[in-house]
Amino acid sequence: MGDRQKINLVWLKRDLRVSDHEPLKRAEEAGLPTLLLYVFEPMLLQDSHYSERHWRFVTESLADVNSKISGKVSVANCDLIEALAELNEHYLVDSIFSYQETGLANTFARDKTVSGWAKEQGINWLESQMAAVMRPCNNRDSWDKHWQQVMNAELINNQLDKLKLIQHKFDTSQLPAYWKVANPMMQAGGASKAKNVLADFFEARGKDYHWLISKPLQSQVSCSRMSPYLAWGNMSLREMYQAVLQHRKRDGWRRAITALSSRLHWHCHFIQKFESECRMQFDHINAGYQAIPYRDDDRVDSDLAAWQQGQTGYPLVDACMRCLIETGYINFRMRAMLVSFLSHHLQIDWRRGVEHLGSLFLDFEPGIHYAQFQMQAGVTGINTIRIYNPTKQAKEHDPQGEFIRRWCVELADLPNQLLFEPWTLTAMEELMYELSIGKESIGTDYPAPIVDTSISYRQASDLLWAWRKRADVKREAKRILNRHVR
Ligand SMILES: Cc1cc2nc3c(=O)[nH]c(=O)nc-3n(C[C@H](O)[C@H](O)[C@H](O)COP(=O)(O)OP(=O)(O)OC[C@H]3O[C@@H](n4cnc5c(N)ncnc54)[C@H](O)[C@@H]3O)c2cc1C
């Protein structure tokens, strides 16, 4: 016992960087030898909100951290408690420094176990606040002010040379080697990449941010594309916010900067909702919708699978899903449209699609994801009800069909007037374009629509507006406004 070297731990989670990093600062100041720990936890590797793409991004992010420190992050692949116990057997762990995590129910339960274990062992676990997300937060009275204070505070000046880093070798033989192989279709992880992407945004591509934000194709370039870097903590929100503000006086950039900085505010606003009311992982945040009917017929599973695979017969819906599967990214409006199609047109319970999209979004962030999903599914009782017409969205936001042609290659040869509504092809046109709709006979096949959106729109609208008027929904809406809105 007496021979064990006294150390501190910095437990890295979704904060995979070495700048503006409070737990690291605490370790620097404490002066003890420090071990940086990242654990690939089986409970998360098996969780269906996550997929290979996330773990590749984490692997890349860790490689970037390693390139900046004079040692290596100690990586484990076991339950968190097992990793901590193994370390505490070899060393005398004095303190654990980490960020608070606004995560899924399983990380919340794990944190409770860690807290109990640390107490038992006499280890001090000090958690830093993540961005401006407060714990606890019972209302939003002073929240905006708090957000401003956090975002405008000086960046933490990490001095890595002060760290006496030590490393422990865990058994990681079960971690797949292919996570180390880049996927050129997806954004690669790491703080250096984050910096380059943001610099590139300000170089030129972000100037029309606010105009192009809803276009599925152009937004891929004109949006910041910082979401995975923020979600996995390759850059702190404050670092990004302060970088954004530096450009506010540039000629021609005012509107882009205003639109972007308000979204950085939304980032914490949505995570705060989840932090304050995490039951929204399982239930409608507005309890008045408890009994809202969803489809329960024997075609639900096949319709859900068609949505998941980009085979609904609606070109923009399918293009978005296929783009997500390949690249891990689509813009905000298209995400909203996918949820609307699932919960309004297909009338499938949003909870049956939420994990699927989480596993596809490279930037999966539980707080934003659940809060946005419920909002788009129309079960908050406080937001505008939006039922997107996917054909109208396609004509408005992809008028030349470039995005659709890119991802629904079987439709690539169709002229614009047929591209958005391929189900209107006559038998002659099917032969001409060697495309069959809903059959598997001629040339390439594209599915017939799995739902008629002109009918489903009416049904969803009647249902949602009828529920919106219910006394219990209105009562809950008031509670939600008091708790989550300033
Ligand atoms: C159903 C649904 C699920 C979503 N799930 C996620 C998710 O898991 N992770 C995630 O980061 N975003 C999520 N979003 C929000 C938004 O779509 C993405 O943040 C944005 O598209 C990411 O691209 P960007 O970084 O280029 O965004 P930009 O427009 O450049 O915005 C910069 C940053 O601001 C924040 N931001 C932007 N829009 C929003 C928003 N509407 N709400 C909250 N924060 C926002 C993000 O951190 C983003 O990286 C979701 C939206 C919907 C409709």
The ligand as an SDF file (V2000), in Angstrom:
LIG
                    3D

 53 58  0  0  0  0  0  0  0  0999 V2000
  -33.6600   15.8800  -35.1290 C   0  0  0  0  0  0  0  0  0  0  0  0
  -32.3790   16.6510  -34.9270 C   0  0  0  0  0  0  0  0  0  0  0  0
  -31.3260   16.0680  -34.2630 C   0  0  0  0  0  0  0  0  0  0  0  0
  -30.1410   16.7700  -34.0500 C   0  0  0  0  0  0  0  0  0  0  0  0
  -29.1200   16.1350  -33.4000 N   0  0  0  0  0  0  0  0  0  0  0  0
  -27.9630   16.8010  -33.1850 C   0  0  0  0  0  0  0  0  0  0  0  0
  -26.8790   16.1510  -32.5290 C   0  0  0  0  0  0  0  0  0  0  0  0
  -26.9650   14.9790  -32.1210 O   0  0  0  0  0  0  0  0  0  0  0  0
  -25.7240   16.8550  -32.3520 N   0  0  0  0  0  0  0  0  0  0  0  0
  -25.5970   18.1640  -32.7840 C   0  0  0  0  0  0  0  0  0  0  0  0
  -24.5340   18.7610  -32.6070 O   0  0  0  0  0  0  0  0  0  0  0  0
  -26.6270   18.7860  -33.3930 N   0  0  0  0  0  0  0  0  0  0  0  0
  -27.7880   18.1560  -33.6180 C   0  0  0  0  0  0  0  0  0  0  0  0
  -28.8210   18.8050  -34.2660 N   0  0  0  0  0  0  0  0  0  0  0  0
  -28.7150   20.2620  -34.5220 C   0  0  0  0  0  0  0  0  0  0  0  0
  -28.1380   20.6980  -35.8790 C   0  0  0  0  0  0  0  0  0  0  0  0
  -28.8060   20.0740  -36.9190 O   0  0  0  0  0  0  0  0  0  0  0  0
  -26.6410   20.4460  -35.9720 C   0  0  0  0  0  0  0  0  0  0  0  0
  -25.9770   20.9900  -34.8370 O   0  0  0  0  0  0  0  0  0  0  0  0
  -26.0110   21.1150  -37.1910 C   0  0  0  0  0  0  0  0  0  0  0  0
  -26.6740   20.6870  -38.3560 O   0  0  0  0  0  0  0  0  0  0  0  0
  -24.5440   20.7410  -37.2480 C   0  0  0  0  0  0  0  0  0  0  0  0
  -23.9170   21.2790  -38.3780 O   0  0  0  0  0  0  0  0  0  0  0  0
  -22.8770   22.4800  -38.2760 P   0  0  0  0  0  0  0  0  0  0  0  0
  -21.8560   22.2290  -37.2180 O   0  0  0  0  0  0  0  0  0  0  0  0
  -22.3720   22.7560  -39.6300 O   0  0  0  0  0  0  0  0  0  0  0  0
  -23.8470   23.6140  -37.7470 O   0  0  0  0  0  0  0  0  0  0  0  0
  -23.7430   25.2000  -37.7760 P   0  0  0  0  0  0  0  0  0  0  0  0
  -25.0120   25.6930  -38.3630 O   0  0  0  0  0  0  0  0  0  0  0  0
  -22.4820   25.6580  -38.3560 O   0  0  0  0  0  0  0  0  0  0  0  0
  -23.8160   25.5590  -36.2180 O   0  0  0  0  0  0  0  0  0  0  0  0
  -22.6690   25.6220  -35.3630 C   0  0  0  0  0  0  0  0  0  0  0  0
  -22.9370   24.8270  -34.1160 C   0  0  0  0  0  0  0  0  0  0  0  0
  -24.0680   25.3460  -33.4210 O   0  0  0  0  0  0  0  0  0  0  0  0
  -24.7850   24.2800  -32.8000 C   0  0  0  0  0  0  0  0  0  0  0  0
  -26.1100   24.2020  -33.4160 N   0  0  0  0  0  0  0  0  0  0  0  0
  -26.4540   24.4880  -34.6840 C   0  0  0  0  0  0  0  0  0  0  0  0
  -27.7710   24.3130  -34.8600 N   0  0  0  0  0  0  0  0  0  0  0  0
  -28.2590   23.9140  -33.6790 C   0  0  0  0  0  0  0  0  0  0  0  0
  -29.5560   23.5790  -33.2270 C   0  0  0  0  0  0  0  0  0  0  0  0
  -30.6200   23.6610  -34.0260 N   0  0  0  0  0  0  0  0  0  0  0  0
  -29.7090   23.1870  -31.9510 N   0  0  0  0  0  0  0  0  0  0  0  0
  -28.6550   23.1340  -31.1080 C   0  0  0  0  0  0  0  0  0  0  0  0
  -27.3990   23.4410  -31.4890 N   0  0  0  0  0  0  0  0  0  0  0  0
  -27.2040   23.8310  -32.7490 C   0  0  0  0  0  0  0  0  0  0  0  0
  -23.9960   23.0080  -33.0960 C   0  0  0  0  0  0  0  0  0  0  0  0
  -23.1190   22.7700  -32.0390 O   0  0  0  0  0  0  0  0  0  0  0  0
  -23.2500   23.3780  -34.3610 C   0  0  0  0  0  0  0  0  0  0  0  0
  -22.0810   22.6340  -34.5340 O   0  0  0  0  0  0  0  0  0  0  0  0
  -30.0190   18.1080  -34.5000 C   0  0  0  0  0  0  0  0  0  0  0  0
  -31.0890   18.6870  -35.1840 C   0  0  0  0  0  0  0  0  0  0  0  0
  -32.2550   17.9710  -35.3990 C   0  0  0  0  0  0  0  0  0  0  0  0
  -33.3770   18.6100  -36.1410 C   0  0  0  0  0  0  0  0  0  0  0  0
  1  2  1  0
  2  3  1  0
  2 52  2  0
  3  4  2  0
  4  5  1  0
  4 50  1  0
  5  6  2  0
  6  7  1  0
  6 13  1  0
  7  8  2  0
  7  9  1  0
  9 10  1  0
 10 11  2  0
 10 12  1  0
 12 13  2  0
 13 14  1  0
 14 15  1  0
 14 50  1  0
 15 16  1  0
 16 17  1  0
 16 18  1  0
 18 19  1  0
 18 20  1  0
 20 21  1  0
 20 22  1  0
 22 23  1  0
 23 24  1  0
 24 25  2  0
 24 26  1  0
 24 27  1  0
 27 28  1  0
 28 29  2  0
 28 30  1  0
 28 31  1  0
 31 32  1  0
 32 33  1  0
 33 34  1  0
 33 48  1  0
 34 35  1  0
 35 36  1  0
 35 46  1  0
 36 37  1  0
 36 45  1  0
 37 38  2  0
 38 39  1  0
 39 40  1  0
 39 45  2  0
 40 41  1  0
 40 42  2  0
 42 43  1  0
 43 44  2  0
 44 45  1  0
 46 47  1  0
 46 48  1  0
 48 49  1  0
 50 51  2  0
 51 52  1  0
 52 53  1  0
M  END
$$$$
